[in-house]
């Protein structure tokens, strides 16, 4: 009887230790998100208010409506001067279609120039908001275990949030049992918001795919801007999951400048 009691006590203690380790892991992630969100909002609040620079039309421009000049009667002062400004929405040049079905080794990033800024490893690089999945997290530079304990991580070598380079594909990953535990809620057409120091971009989910862990094609550069979110799959798998859930989103046709924020909802 004493042996059974000893085994039961050992199992109870082992279970408590495991619960403590798991609780510490989640607490560290919560604390990192809380502190980073506060720092992010303070940095955003310190930004100068956005300004819209509108160039003065020159004689070469045709604002679309030409009005004859009206000479006021002698002795009268015109009440106002009418001016027109033509604004033409930017249209992206068409690009060649991609072939997402071909797997290839991940290309090496271009050589870093001596004056290029260092990669922001471990530092906040964006804020990811997905209203339909009740997700609101600070994204950090890097994708190792230390980073992913704090929150979603940007995969080095892919496009940094807010950048505009030839890489195109911004890849963010997180654990399926913590920050991306509700990534499976996303469906085609739903909206994703990505807040960066250079501005805010809205994305629309265009595809969901289950792939093997070696499907490096999802990390490849793309000809058009893209946001790729990756986590392990299935969500209920015990142990190392054998697959990956890949959610791909493309930006909408508008982009807003960074604005001051007074606060935000927790994730």
Helices and strands as residue ranges (DSSP letters): H 2-45, E 124-130, G 131-133, E 135-141, H 145-150, E 153-154, E 169-173, G 183-185, E 191-196, E 199-212, G 216-219, E 226-233, E 243-256
